[in-house]
Amino acid sequence: DPSIALTLIGNGEYLPQVQHALCSNGRSAHFIGHLLGDALADAYAAADVFVFPATRETFGQVILEAMASGLPVVAADQGGSAALVKHGETGFLVPAHDPAAFHQRVRQLLSDASLRTRMSAAARAYAQQQAWSAVMRALEGYYAEA
């Protein structure tokens, strides 16, 4: 969809294939590469939606980073993503390897500002609950009850 500006952050062994696939299909994308610190925070702040199609992510650190930045997430319904994204609340889980499903949910979020705002707030709140201090308080509570 030419109305969607696609920015890819990161690198890895599949980057050349991703670049080739997008460019050979006439799609435009901005490849930023690996970011850290303030540069990464700025990239999250500039985004409207975070898309995470990976299926082998065990924990999903980048998903929590995106949520903490107030981004609704569209992710594959496998791996760590399935445990972190609350479907319909903090974002959407879609079938892995289904580009049409990813596109449909991204388009839905981009075209519905109210939904995007609601999911953004829920994503940020959820990420704050996952902070180490909150996890430790919960763990202390479990021990106190034992």
C-alpha positions as CSV (number, residue, x, y, z in Angstrom):
1,D,0.0,0.0,0.0
2,P,1.8,3.2,-1.2
3,S,0.0,5.3,1.5
4,I,1.9,3.5,4.3
5,A,5.4,4.6,5.0
6,L,7.4,1.5,6.0
7,T,10.4,2.0,8.2
8,L,12.5,-1.1,9.1
9,I,14.8,-0.9,12.1
10,G,17.4,-3.5,12.8
11,N,19.6,-5.9,10.9
12,G,20.4,-9.5,10.7
13,E,21.0,-12.4,8.4
14,Y,17.7,-11.9,6.5
15,L,18.1,-8.2,5.8
16,P,19.4,-8.6,2.3
17,Q,16.5,-10.9,1.4
18,V,14.0,-8.4,2.9
19,Q,15.5,-5.5,1.0
20,H,15.5,-7.4,-2.2
21,A,11.9,-8.6,-1.7
22,L,10.6,-5.1,-1.1
23,C,12.6,-3.4,-3.8
24,S,11.9,-6.0,-6.4
25,N,8.2,-5.6,-5.9
26,G,8.3,-1.9,-6.4
27,R,7.6,-1.1,-2.7
28,S,9.5,1.6,-1.0
29,A,10.9,1.2,2.5
30,H,13.3,3.1,4.7
31,F,16.0,0.8,6.2
32,I,17.5,2.4,9.2
33,G,19.7,-0.4,10.6
34,H,20.4,-1.1,14.3
35,L,19.5,1.7,16.8
36,L,20.1,2.1,20.5
37,G,19.2,4.5,23.2
38,D,17.8,7.9,22.2
39,A,17.8,7.1,18.5
40,L,15.6,4.0,19.1
41,A,13.3,6.0,21.4
42,D,13.0,8.7,18.7
43,A,12.1,6.0,16.1
44,Y,9.4,4.6,18.3
45,A,8.1,8.1,19.0
46,A,7.8,8.8,15.2
47,A,5.8,5.6,14.6
48,D,2.1,5.0,14.6
49,V,2.1,1.1,14.7
50,F,4.7,-1.5,15.6
51,V,4.7,-4.6,13.3
52,F,6.6,-7.7,14.5
53,P,6.2,-10.7,12.2
54,A,9.0,-12.8,13.9
55,T,7.9,-16.2,15.0
56,R,10.9,-17.3,17.0
57,E,11.0,-14.5,19.6
58,T,11.1,-16.1,23.0
59,F,10.4,-13.1,25.2
60,G,9.6,-10.2,23.1
61,Q,11.8,-7.4,24.5
62,V,11.2,-5.2,21.4
63,I,7.5,-5.7,21.8
64,L,7.6,-4.4,25.4
65,E,9.8,-1.5,24.2
66,A,7.3,-0.5,21.6
67,M,4.4,-0.9,24.0
68,A,6.2,1.3,26.6
69,S,6.5,3.9,23.8
70,G,2.7,3.7,23.4
71,L,2.6,1.8,20.1
72,P,-0.1,-0.7,19.4
73,V,1.5,-3.9,18.1
74,V,0.6,-6.2,15.2
75,A,2.5,-9.4,15.7
76,A,2.5,-13.1,14.7
77,D,0.5,-15.3,16.9
78,Q,3.5,-17.4,17.9
79,G,6.3,-17.3,20.3
80,G,6.7,-14.6,22.9
81,S,4.5,-12.3,20.9
82,A,1.4,-14.4,21.6
83,A,2.1,-14.1,25.4
84,L,2.6,-10.4,25.3
85,V,0.1,-8.9,22.9
86,K,-3.4,-8.9,24.2
87,H,-5.4,-9.3,21.0
88,G,-7.9,-6.5,20.5
89,E,-6.5,-4.6,23.5
90,T,-2.8,-3.8,23.1
91,G,-2.7,-4.7,19.5
92,F,-3.5,-7.6,17.2
93,L,-2.2,-11.1,16.8
94,V,-2.3,-12.4,13.3
95,P,-1.5,-15.8,11.7
96,A,2.2,-16.1,11.1
97,H,3.4,-15.8,7.5
98,D,0.1,-14.2,6.4
99,P,1.1,-10.8,4.9
100,A,-2.6,-10.0,4.0
101,A,-3.6,-10.4,7.7
102,F,-0.8,-8.1,8.8
103,H,-1.7,-5.5,6.2
104,Q,-5.4,-5.7,7.2
105,R,-4.7,-5.0,10.9
106,V,-2.1,-2.3,10.1
107,R,-4.6,-0.6,7.8
108,Q,-7.3,-0.9,10.5
109,L,-5.1,0.8,13.1
110,L,-3.9,3.6,10.7
111,S,-7.5,4.4,9.6
112,D,-9.1,4.4,13.0
113,A,-7.5,7.0,15.2
114,S,-9.8,6.2,18.1
115,L,-8.8,2.5,18.1
116,R,-5.2,3.4,17.8
117,T,-5.3,5.8,20.7
118,R,-7.2,3.3,22.9
119,M,-4.7,0.5,22.1
120,S,-1.8,2.9,22.5
121,A,-2.9,3.7,26.1
122,A,-3.5,0.0,26.9
123,A,-0.1,-1.0,25.4
124,R,1.7,1.6,27.5
125,A,-0.2,0.6,30.7
126,Y,0.5,-3.1,30.1
127,A,4.3,-2.5,29.5
128,Q,4.5,-0.5,32.8
129,Q,3.0,-3.6,34.6
130,Q,5.9,-5.6,33.1
131,A,8.6,-3.4,34.6
132,W,11.0,-5.3,36.8
133,S,9.8,-3.4,39.9
134,A,6.3,-4.5,39.2
135,V,7.3,-8.1,38.6
136,M,9.3,-8.1,41.9
137,R,6.3,-6.7,43.8
138,A,4.2,-9.5,42.4
139,L,6.8,-12.1,43.3
140,E,7.1,-10.8,46.8
141,G,3.3,-11.0,47.1
142,Y,3.4,-14.6,46.0
143,Y,6.0,-15.4,48.6
144,A,4.1,-13.6,51.3
145,E,1.0,-15.7,50.6
146,A,3.0,-19.0,50.7
